[in-house]
Amino acid sequence: MISVTANTIFQRAINDYHVHDEIDHPMVNPYDSSSLEHLLYLKCWIDTAQWHMEDVVRNPEITPEDGLYWKRRIDQQNQVRTDTVEYIDSHYLHKFADVQPQDDAKVNTESPAWAIDRLSILALKIYHMERETQRTDVEEAHIAACQQKLDILLEQRKDLSQSIDELLEDIAAGRKYMKVYKQMKMYNDPTLNPVLYGSQK
């Protein structure tokens, strides 16, 4: 069950990040660099750092200069995140390369890696919502509201985990097949963003 492995690794990455709780603290990936586990840990570390970048940029007292700096950092981080998702999909494309889809096989609405991406973000939501339930500086109503949200997030993780496992089982059995579309982002491409290629004239 990949979901068990992924959820365990995501929790480890989140806990490791929060030992120092610094966006630019170096990541030490404990898994072999050629393994899927390495990619899963990297993916969640990227997400965790970006989560905190998003917090920083929403500071109402941030200066316009700092706001622009963090917006660009977030854009860069999001590109790395997307690249890592594609590496995970490449792992599964290779793994299932010899599977012959059944005649009535269907394609899923999203690839395995993009579903795993949502699982990583969900792990972060659960971590931070749980911390909200442990605060001692807020009213009981806040704790109760956050606990209710946490319960929903935990149920969502259970459902998403099951869906990911079932998707991979279906692909392995030929009931579904992988069809991956590489990213076609335009705003980072100097040949496709008119603001960027216009500035080169």
C-alpha positions as a Markdown table, in Angstrom:
| # | Residue | x | y | z |
|---|---|---|---|---|
| 1 | Met | 0.0 | 0.0 | 0.0 |
| 2 | Ile | 1.8 | 3.1 | -1.2 |
| 3 | Ser | -0.5 | 5.3 | 0.9 |
| 4 | Val | 0.9 | 3.9 | 4.1 |
| 5 | Thr | 4.5 | 4.5 | 2.9 |
| 6 | Ala | 3.7 | 8.0 | 1.7 |
| 7 | Asn | 1.8 | 9.1 | 4.8 |
| 8 | Thr | 4.6 | 7.8 | 7.0 |
| 9 | Ile | 7.3 | 9.6 | 5.0 |
| 10 | Phe | 5.3 | 12.8 | 4.8 |
| 11 | Gln | 4.9 | 12.9 | 8.6 |
| 12 | Arg | 8.6 | 12.3 | 8.9 |
| 13 | Ala | 9.5 | 15.1 | 6.5 |
| 14 | Ile | 7.1 | 17.5 | 8.3 |
| 15 | Asn | 8.5 | 16.6 | 11.7 |
| 16 | Asp | 12.1 | 17.0 | 10.5 |
| 17 | Tyr | 11.3 | 20.4 | 9.0 |
| 18 | His | 9.8 | 21.7 | 12.2 |
| 19 | Val | 12.8 | 20.7 | 14.3 |
| 20 | His | 14.4 | 24.0 | 13.1 |
| 21 | Asp | 11.3 | 25.5 | 11.5 |
| 22 | Glu | 13.3 | 27.6 | 9.1 |
| 23 | Ile | 12.4 | 27.9 | 5.4 |
| 24 | Asp | 16.1 | 27.9 | 4.2 |
| 25 | His | 17.3 | 25.1 | 6.6 |
| 26 | Pro | 19.1 | 22.5 | 4.5 |
| 27 | Met | 17.1 | 19.3 | 3.8 |
| 28 | Val | 18.8 | 16.1 | 4.7 |
| 29 | Asn | 16.9 | 13.4 | 2.8 |
| 30 | Pro | 17.3 | 10.0 | 4.7 |
| 31 | Tyr | 16.3 | 7.9 | 1.7 |
| 32 | Asp | 18.4 | 6.5 | -1.2 |
| 33 | Ser | 18.5 | 9.1 | -4.0 |
| 34 | Ser | 17.3 | 6.6 | -6.6 |
| 35 | Ser | 14.3 | 5.5 | -4.6 |
| 36 | Leu | 10.6 | 6.5 | -4.7 |
| 37 | Glu | 10.9 | 7.2 | -0.9 |
| 38 | His | 13.5 | 9.8 | -1.7 |
| 39 | Leu | 11.1 | 11.6 | -4.0 |
| 40 | Leu | 8.2 | 11.4 | -1.5 |
| 41 | Tyr | 10.3 | 12.9 | 1.2 |
| 42 | Leu | 11.6 | 15.7 | -1.1 |
| 43 | Lys | 8.1 | 16.4 | -2.3 |
| 44 | Cys | 6.7 | 16.9 | 1.2 |
| 45 | Trp | 9.8 | 19.0 | 2.3 |
| 46 | Ile | 9.2 | 21.3 | -0.7 |
| 47 | Asp | 5.5 | 21.6 | 0.2 |
| 48 | Thr | 6.3 | 22.3 | 3.9 |
| 49 | Ala | 8.7 | 25.1 | 3.0 |
| 50 | Gln | 6.2 | 26.5 | 0.6 |
| 51 | Trp | 3.5 | 26.4 | 3.2 |
| 52 | His | 5.6 | 28.7 | 5.4 |
| 53 | Met | 6.5 | 31.0 | 2.5 |
| 54 | Glu | 2.7 | 31.4 | 2.0 |
| 55 | Asp | 2.4 | 32.4 | 5.7 |
| 56 | Val | 5.2 | 34.9 | 5.5 |
| 57 | Val | 3.8 | 36.7 | 2.3 |
| 58 | Arg | 0.4 | 37.2 | 4.0 |
| 59 | Asn | 1.9 | 39.2 | 6.8 |
| 60 | Pro | -0.2 | 42.5 | 6.7 |
| 61 | Glu | 2.8 | 44.5 | 7.6 |
| 62 | Ile | 5.1 | 43.1 | 4.9 |
| 63 | Thr | 6.8 | 45.7 | 2.7 |
| 64 | Pro | 6.1 | 45.7 | -1.0 |
| 65 | Glu | 9.7 | 44.8 | -1.7 |
| 66 | Asp | 9.6 | 41.9 | 0.7 |
| 67 | Gly | 6.2 | 40.8 | -0.6 |
| 68 | Leu | 7.6 | 40.7 | -4.2 |
| 69 | Tyr | 10.6 | 38.8 | -3.0 |
| 70 | Trp | 8.5 | 36.1 | -1.4 |
| 71 | Lys | 6.1 | 36.0 | -4.3 |
| 72 | Arg | 9.0 | 35.1 | -6.6 |
| 73 | Arg | 10.3 | 32.6 | -4.1 |
| 74 | Ile | 6.9 | 30.9 | -4.0 |
| 75 | Asp | 6.8 | 30.8 | -7.8 |
| 76 | Gln | 10.2 | 29.2 | -7.9 |
| 77 | Gln | 9.2 | 26.7 | -5.2 |
| 78 | Asn | 6.1 | 25.8 | -7.1 |
| 79 | Gln | 8.1 | 25.1 | -10.2 |
| 80 | Val | 10.3 | 22.7 | -8.2 |
| 81 | Arg | 7.2 | 21.1 | -6.7 |
| 82 | Thr | 5.7 | 20.5 | -10.1 |
| 83 | Asp | 9.0 | 19.1 | -11.4 |
| 84 | Thr | 9.1 | 16.7 | -8.5 |
| 85 | Val | 5.5 | 15.5 | -9.2 |
| 86 | Glu | 6.6 | 14.7 | -12.7 |
| 87 | Tyr | 9.6 | 12.7 | -11.4 |
| 88 | Ile | 7.1 | 10.6 | -9.3 |
| 89 | Asp | 4.9 | 10.0 | -12.3 |
| 90 | Ser | 8.0 | 9.0 | -14.3 |
| 91 | His | 8.6 | 6.3 | -11.6 |
| 92 | Tyr | 5.2 | 4.9 | -12.1 |
| 93 | Leu | 5.3 | 5.2 | -15.9 |
| 94 | His | 8.5 | 3.0 | -15.8 |
| 95 | Lys | 7.0 | 0.6 | -13.2 |
| 96 | Phe | 3.9 | 0.0 | -15.3 |
| 97 | Ala | 5.6 | 0.2 | -18.8 |
| 98 | Asp | 5.0 | -3.5 | -19.5 |
| 99 | Val | 1.4 | -3.6 | -18.3 |
| 100 | Gln | -1.1 | -4.2 | -21.2 |
| 101 | Pro | -4.3 | -2.2 | -20.6 |
| 102 | Gln | -7.5 | -4.1 | -21.0 |
| 103 | Asp | -9.7 | -3.3 | -24.0 |
| 104 | Asp | -12.1 | -1.3 | -21.8 |
| 105 | Ala | -9.4 | 0.3 | -19.7 |
| 106 | Lys | -10.1 | 3.9 | -18.7 |
| 107 | Val | -7.8 | 6.8 | -17.9 |
| 108 | Asn | -8.1 | 8.5 | -14.5 |
| 109 | Thr | -8.9 | 12.1 | -14.0 |
| 110 | Glu | -5.4 | 12.7 | -12.6 |
| 111 | Ser | -2.1 | 10.8 | -12.6 |
| 112 | Pro | -0.9 | 8.9 | -9.5 |
| 113 | Ala | 1.7 | 11.6 | -8.7 |
| 114 | Trp | -0.8 | 14.4 | -8.7 |
| 115 | Ala | -3.0 | 12.4 | -6.3 |
| 116 | Ile | 0.0 | 11.9 | -4.1 |
| 117 | Asp | 0.6 | 15.6 | -4.3 |
| 118 | Arg | -2.8 | 16.2 | -2.7 |
| 119 | Leu | -2.0 | 13.6 | 0.0 |
| 120 | Ser | 1.2 | 15.5 | 0.9 |
| 121 | Ile | -0.7 | 18.8 | 1.2 |
| 122 | Leu | -3.3 | 17.1 | 3.2 |
| 123 | Ala | -0.6 | 15.9 | 5.6 |
| 124 | Leu | 0.4 | 19.5 | 6.2 |
| 125 | Lys | -3.2 | 20.6 | 6.8 |
| 126 | Ile | -3.6 | 17.9 | 9.4 |
| 127 | Tyr | -0.3 | 18.8 | 11.1 |
| 128 | His | -1.1 | 22.5 | 11.4 |
| 129 | Met | -4.8 | 21.9 | 12.3 |
| 130 | Glu | -3.7 | 19.6 | 15.0 |
| 131 | Arg | -1.4 | 22.2 | 16.4 |
| 132 | Glu | -4.3 | 24.6 | 16.5 |
| 133 | Thr | -6.2 | 22.2 | 18.7 |
| 134 | Gln | -3.3 | 22.3 | 21.2 |
| 135 | Arg | -3.1 | 26.0 | 21.7 |
| 136 | Thr | -3.6 | 27.4 | 25.2 |
| 137 | Asp | -4.0 | 31.1 | 24.2 |
| 138 | Val | -7.4 | 30.8 | 22.5 |
| 139 | Glu | -11.0 | 30.2 | 23.5 |
| 140 | Glu | -12.5 | 26.7 | 23.8 |
| 141 | Ala | -14.7 | 27.6 | 20.8 |
| 142 | His | -11.6 | 27.9 | 18.6 |
| 143 | Ile | -10.3 | 24.5 | 19.8 |
| 144 | Ala | -13.6 | 22.8 | 19.2 |
| 145 | Ala | -13.9 | 24.3 | 15.7 |
| 146 | Cys | -10.4 | 23.2 | 14.8 |
| 147 | Gln | -11.0 | 19.7 | 16.2 |
| 148 | Gln | -14.1 | 19.4 | 14.0 |
| 149 | Lys | -12.0 | 20.4 | 11.0 |
| 150 | Leu | -9.2 | 18.1 | 12.0 |
| 151 | Asp | -11.7 | 15.2 | 12.1 |
| 152 | Ile | -12.8 | 16.0 | 8.6 |
| 153 | Leu | -9.2 | 16.2 | 7.3 |
| 154 | Leu | -8.4 | 12.8 | 8.8 |
| 155 | Glu | -11.4 | 11.3 | 7.1 |
| 156 | Gln | -10.4 | 12.9 | 3.9 |
| 157 | Arg | -6.9 | 11.4 | 4.2 |
| 158 | Lys | -8.4 | 8.0 | 4.7 |
| 159 | Asp | -10.5 | 8.3 | 1.6 |
| 160 | Leu | -7.8 | 9.8 | -0.5 |
| 161 | Ser | -5.3 | 7.1 | 0.6 |
| 162 | Gln | -7.7 | 4.4 | -0.3 |
| 163 | Ser | -8.4 | 6.0 | -3.7 |
| 164 | Ile | -4.6 | 6.2 | -4.5 |
| 165 | Asp | -4.1 | 2.6 | -3.6 |
| 166 | Glu | -7.0 | 1.5 | -5.7 |
| 167 | Leu | -5.8 | 3.6 | -8.6 |
| 168 | Leu | -2.4 | 1.9 | -8.6 |
| 169 | Glu | -4.0 | -1.5 | -8.3 |
| 170 | Asp | -6.2 | -0.8 | -11.3 |
| 171 | Ile | -3.2 | 0.4 | -13.3 |
| 172 | Ala | -1.2 | -2.7 | -12.4 |
| 173 | Ala | -4.1 | -4.9 | -13.4 |
| 174 | Gly | -4.7 | -3.1 | -16.7 |
| 175 | Arg | -8.2 | -1.8 | -15.6 |
| 176 | Lys | -6.9 | 1.8 | -15.9 |
| 177 | Tyr | -3.9 | 3.2 | -17.7 |
| 178 | Met | -1.6 | 6.2 | -17.1 |
| 179 | Lys | -1.7 | 9.1 | -19.4 |
| 180 | Val | 0.6 | 11.9 | -18.2 |
| 181 | Tyr | 0.6 | 15.4 | -19.7 |
| 182 | Lys | 3.8 | 17.3 | -19.0 |
| 183 | Gln | 3.5 | 20.8 | -17.6 |
| 184 | Met | 3.0 | 23.5 | -20.1 |
| 185 | Lys | 3.3 | 26.5 | -17.8 |
| 186 | Met | 3.7 | 29.7 | -19.8 |
| 187 | Tyr | 4.5 | 32.4 | -17.2 |
| 188 | Asn | 8.0 | 31.1 | -16.4 |
| 189 | Asp | 8.9 | 30.5 | -20.1 |
| 190 | Pro | 10.7 | 33.6 | -21.7 |
| 191 | Thr | 9.4 | 32.4 | -25.1 |
| 192 | Leu | 5.8 | 32.2 | -24.1 |
| 193 | Asn | 5.2 | 35.0 | -21.5 |
| 194 | Pro | 4.7 | 38.2 | -23.6 |
| 195 | Val | 6.0 | 40.3 | -20.7 |
| 196 | Leu | 9.2 | 38.3 | -20.7 |
| 197 | Tyr | 9.8 | 38.0 | -24.5 |
| 198 | Gly | 8.5 | 41.6 | -25.0 |
| 199 | Ser | 11.3 | 42.9 | -22.7 |
| 200 | Gln | 13.9 | 41.3 | -24.9 |
| 201 | Lys | 13.1 | 43.5 | -27.9 |
